Amino acid sequence: MRTSNPALSDSAFARATGTDESRAGWAAPTTIPAAPDEVSPWQSTTDEMTVGGTVSATAVLLVLLCAGAFVGWNSVETRLGSVELPGWIFLTLFGALGLAIATIFRPQWARVTAPLYAITEGTVVGAISNLYERELDGIVLQAAIGTFGVLGVMLFLHATRIIKVTDKFRMGVVMATGAIALMYVVSMLFRLFGSEIPFLHDTGTVGILISVAIVVVASLNLILDFDFVERGVAARAPKATEWYAAFGLVLTLVWLYLELLRLLSKLQRD
């Protein structure tokens, strides 16, 4: 799938905030920063990143994601007793992937590419959700509620510093997510030869435990996302970084939602 959240990694943070010397030009603040005690993380009179602005950008992307999901959901058809995805949905998938890569490597484009990504990715997610819902009634609502429930819990744990983002914590989450990414790459290679990784897709105890572990790692990525926003505000990153941070957060939420769908499907089939 992906190694940690590539949009919110340390190198991405450097690119987005202008602390990367090779990209400092576009990210440099356009106004003189106010004194620390004059700056609110939620609102600023300067052209700087704020928590409130990031929340607003994230809300916009989620609305666009839902709009795309509506289109994707209704694109799934039943013909001759079998469920079929429209051929163009795969083009949309590659389009979403391309937009995600472009945004990661060109954070200054996020104001444009992030909304486009949300719409295209939402279309794919909507189609996938329809397939799950046809097989297991009510699973989509459960996964959606679970996703935002986890979001709220992780936000609370981060805000109260019950979970602190240390270098060891960050490295642990990155390594765990990288291992998951490698596992899915190997799984795709196995499928090309008509085989499967043992237990990965099973509905038995081991398969369920694997899915639970993946959901936990995806949830912990949210902590890294919040930390990225916090560091961006502290660094007085340019206001455009709000869209980039929102894009990274939506990446994690989509991953978490899809993994919850997988976990719930295993639990209901067991």
C-alpha positions in Angstrom: 0.0 0.0 0.0 2.3 2.8 1.2 5.2 3.4 3.6 4.1 5.5 6.5 2.1 8.4 5.2 4.5 9.7 2.4 2.7 13.0 2.3 3.5 13.7 6.0 7.0 12.3 6.3 9.9 14.4 7.5 11.2 15.0 3.9 7.7 16.0 2.8 7.5 18.3 5.8 10.7 20.0 4.7 9.4 20.4 1.2 6.1 21.8 2.4 7.3 24.2 4.9 10.4 25.4 3.0 13.0 24.1 5.4 14.3 22.0 2.5 17.0 24.3 1.2 16.4 23.1 -2.3 12.8 24.3 -2.2 12.9 27.2 0.3 11.9 29.7 -2.4 8.3 28.8 -2.8 7.6 28.0 0.8 9.1 31.1 2.3 6.5 33.1 4.3 5.3 36.3 2.6 5.0 38.3 5.8 7.1 38.8 8.8 6.0 36.3 11.5 4.4 37.7 14.6 5.9 37.2 18.1 5.1 33.7 19.5 2.7 35.1 22.1 0.7 36.9 19.4 0.1 33.9 17.2 -3.0 31.6 17.6 -2.7 28.1 16.1 -6.3 28.4 15.0 -6.3 31.9 13.4 -3.5 34.2 12.2 -3.5 37.6 10.5 -0.5 36.6 8.5 -0.2 34.3 5.5 0.7 31.3 7.7 -0.6 27.9 8.3 -3.2 27.5 11.1 -5.0 24.6 12.7 -8.3 26.2 11.8 -7.3 26.5 8.1 -6.2 22.9 8.0 -9.4 21.7 9.5 -11.4 23.7 6.9 -9.3 22.3 4.1 -9.7 18.8 5.4 -13.5 19.3 5.6 -13.6 20.5 2.0 -11.6 17.4 0.8 -13.9 15.1 2.8 -17.0 16.6 1.1 -15.4 16.1 -2.3 -14.4 12.6 -1.3 -18.0 11.8 -0.5 -19.2 13.4 -3.7 -16.8 11.2 -5.7 -17.9 8.2 -3.6 -21.6 8.9 -4.5 -20.6 8.7 -8.2 -18.5 5.6 -7.7 -21.2 3.8 -5.7 -23.8 4.4 -8.4 -21.5 3.3 -11.2 -21.6 -0.4 -10.0 -24.1 -2.4 -12.0 -25.6 -5.9 -11.8 -25.7 -7.7 -15.1 -26.8 -11.3 -15.6 -26.7 -11.9 -11.9 -23.1 -10.7 -11.5 -21.8 -7.4 -10.1 -19.6 -5.4 -12.6 -17.4 -2.4 -12.1 -17.3 0.1 -15.0 -14.1 -0.1 -17.0 -13.3 3.6 -16.4 -13.0 3.0 -12.7 -9.5 1.6 -13.2 -8.5 4.8 -15.1 -9.8 6.8 -12.1 -7.7 4.6 -9.8 -4.5 5.4 -11.7 -5.6 9.0 -11.9 -5.9 9.2 -8.2 -2.5 7.5 -7.8 -0.9 10.0 -10.2 -2.4 13.0 -8.4 -1.3 11.6 -5.0 2.3 11.2 -6.3 2.3 14.7 -7.9 1.1 16.3 -4.6 3.7 14.5 -2.6 6.5 15.7 -4.8 5.1 19.1 -5.5 3.4 20.2 -2.3 2.8 23.7 -3.7 0.3 22.1 -6.1 -1.9 20.8 -3.2 -4.4 23.6 -3.4 -5.4 22.2 -6.9 -4.3 18.5 -6.9 -5.6 17.7 -3.4 -9.3 18.4 -4.4 -8.9 16.5 -7.6 -7.4 13.6 -5.7 -10.3 13.6 -3.3 -12.8 13.4 -6.1 -11.0 10.6 -8.0 -10.1 8.6 -4.9 -13.6 9.0 -3.6 -15.0 7.5 -6.8 -12.8 4.4 -6.4 -13.7 4.1 -2.7 -17.4 4.4 -3.4 -17.3 1.6 -6.0 -15.4 -0.7 -3.5 -17.8 0.2 -0.8 -20.7 -0.8 -2.9 -19.2 -4.2 -3.5 -18.8 -4.8 0.2 -22.3 -3.5 1.0 -23.9 -5.9 -1.6 -22.3 -8.8 0.2 -22.6 -7.6 3.8 -25.5 -5.3 4.5 -24.7 -2.3 6.8 -20.9 -2.8 6.7 -20.2 0.5 5.0 -21.9 2.5 7.7 -20.1 0.5 10.4 -16.7 1.2 8.7 -17.5 4.9 8.3 -18.6 5.3 11.9 -15.5 3.3 13.0 -13.2 5.6 11.0 -14.4 8.8 12.5 -14.6 7.2 15.9 -10.9 6.3 15.6 -10.1 9.8 14.3 -11.7 11.3 17.4 -9.9 8.9 19.8 -6.5 9.5 18.2 -7.1 13.3 18.3 -7.9 13.1 22.0 -4.8 10.9 22.7 -2.6 13.4 20.8 -4.1 16.5 22.3 -3.8 15.2 25.9 -0.3 13.9 25.1 -1.3 10.4 26.3 0.6 9.4 23.1 3.6 11.5 22.5 5.4 11.6 19.2 9.0 10.9 19.9 11.7 9.8 17.4 11.3 6.2 18.6 7.5 6.4 18.2 7.8 7.9 14.7 10.3 5.3 13.6 8.2 2.5 15.0 5.1 3.5 13.1 7.1 4.1 9.9 8.7 0.6 10.1 5.4 -1.1 10.9 3.7 0.7 8.0 6.6 -0.2 5.7 6.3 -3.8 6.7 2.6 -3.7 5.8 3.3 -2.1 2.5 5.8 -4.8 1.7 3.3 -7.5 2.6 0.7 -6.1 0.2 3.3 -5.8 -2.6 4.2 -9.4 -2.1 0.5 -10.3 -1.9 -0.1 -8.7 -5.3 2.9 -10.6 -6.8 1.5 -13.9 -5.4 -1.8 -13.2 -7.0 -0.2 -12.8 -10.4 0.8 -16.4 -10.1 -2.6 -17.6 -8.7 -1.5 -17.9 -5.1 -2.1 -16.1 -1.8 0.0 -15.2 1.3 -1.1 -17.6 4.0 -3.6 -16.2 6.5 -3.6 -12.6 5.1 -7.1 -12.8 3.6 -8.4 -15.6 5.9 -11.4 -15.1 8.0 -10.0 -17.3 10.8 -8.3 -16.0 14.0 -4.9 -15.4 12.5 -6.4 -13.5 9.5 -8.5 -11.3 11.9 -5.5 -10.6 14.1 -3.5 -9.5 11.1 -6.3 -7.1 10.1 -6.5 -5.7 13.6 -2.8 -5.1 13.6 -3.1 -3.2 10.3 -5.9 -1.1 11.6 -3.9 -0.2 14.7 -0.9 0.9 12.6 -3.2 2.9 10.3 -4.7 4.6 13.4 -1.3 5.5 14.8 -0.5 7.1 11.5 -3.2 9.7 12.4 -1.0 10.7 15.4 1.8 11.4 13.0 -0.6 13.4 10.8 -1.6 15.6 13.7 2.0 16.0 14.6 2.8 17.2 11.1 0.1 19.9 11.4 1.4 20.9 14.8 4.9 21.2 13.6 3.8 23.1 10.5 2.0 25.7 12.6 4.9 26.0 14.9 7.3 26.5 11.9 4.9 29.2 10.5 4.6 27.3 7.3 2.9 29.1 4.4 -0.9 29.0 4.3 -0.8 26.7 1.2 0.6 24.0 3.5 -2.9 23.7 5.0 -4.1 21.9 1.8 -1.0 19.7 1.8 -1.6 18.7 5.4 -5.3 18.1 4.7 -4.4 15.9 1.7 -2.1 13.8 3.9 -4.8 13.4 6.6 -7.3 12.2 4.0 -4.8 9.7 2.7 -4.6 8.1 6.1 -8.4 8.2 6.6 -9.0 6.5 3.3 -6.5 3.8 4.2 -8.1 3.3 7.7 -11.6 3.1 6.3 -10.6 0.5 3.7 -8.8 -1.6 6.3 -11.8 -1.4 8.6 -14.0 -2.6 5.8 -11.7 -5.6 5.4 -11.6 -6.3 9.1 -15.4 -6.1 9.5 -15.9 -8.3 6.5 -13.7 -11.0 8.1 -15.5 -10.7 11.4 -19.0 -11.1 9.8 -17.9 -14.0 7.6 -16.2 -15.9 10.5 
